[in-house]
Each structure stands twice: as structure tokens, then as C-alpha cells.
Amino acid sequence: KEVPSSQLIKKLIAIVDNAPKPTLIHCYWGADRSGLTSAIVLILNNETNLDKVRQQLSWRYFVFSAKSAGLPLLQQYQNW
């Protein structure tokens, strides 16, 4: 999967920040996009550290592909 553009991530962050709470996050398959969005929410709200967020991008949370868009995006965030 491709890493979303920074413009798309900024748009997602704005949506998440302005959404009423609690917010239900869902996508068609329920792993890559919703998992990535959930990871972004956890990071933005300082609810956990990056290692714990990375653990959520695993088979335990139905992320079966090592090509998940969330993995390289988290790496970019860590490098930043």
C-alpha cells in the first residue's frame, strides 16, 4: 500500500480533531485505513507511545500485510 500524502494526512487530522467524541472509525476492510486513523488519534492525543501504536499494526488487530500503509507512515513519523 502507498503511504498517504502529507496533504491527505493533514486533512485526516483536521477531520479527527473536529469530529464529535467519541468517534467511530471504520473502513471497508477495517484494518489499514481505520487502523492508521486510530494510530494517528492515539499519537495526537498523547494516549500512548509509538511502540504501542506500532504493536496495533499487527495480525492481532487484523493487519496481516507487512505492506500496510501504516508501517512506513509510522517510520516517517519516528524519523521526523
N, C-alpha and C positions, 0 to 999 in steps of 0.2 A: 504494500500500500504506500501511497505517496504521503509525505508529510504535508499537512495543510499549510498554505501560505501564511505569512505573518499577518496579512490583511484579514484573512479569514479567521485566524485565531483572535485577533483584536475584536472582530465583530462578535465572535462567540463569547468572549469575556464580557463585552458590553451587555449582551443578552442575559448572561448568567447573573451579572451584577444587578441588573434591573428587574429580574424575574421575581414574582412573589414567592415567599418562602413558606412552607417547604416546597421544593420544586421536584417534579417527577422528570427524570431524564430517561428517554427511551429512543431507540432506533430500531430499524427493521430486524437486524440480527441480534442486537443487544450486547455487543462486545466492543468492537473498535471505536465507533463514534460515541456511544454512551459511556464507555469506559474511559475514553480520553477526556470527555467532558467532565466526568466525575473526578478524574485525577486533577484537572485544572481547578475545579471548585475546591478540592482539598488543599491544593497549593495556595490558592488565592486567600483562603480563609485561615491559613496557617494552622490547619487542624492536624497535620501530621508531617513527618519528614519525607524527603524524596525517596529514601529506600523503601519505606512502607507503601508509598504510592506506586513505586515500580513493582512491588510484590503483587499489587492488584492487577497488573497486566500479565497474568499467568493463567494457566489452564484452570486453576481453582475458580477463577472468575470468568470462565468461558472465553478466554483469549487464547486460542490454540495456535495461532500463526506467529512465528518469530518475525514475520514481516508486518506485524501490526504497526499502524501509523504512530501509535502512542510511544513505542520504544525509542525510535530515533528522535521524536519530539522531546521526550524527557531528557535524552542525552544532550540535545541542543540547549535545553534549559539549564542543565547542570553545567555545561561548558560556559554559558553566559554568566 
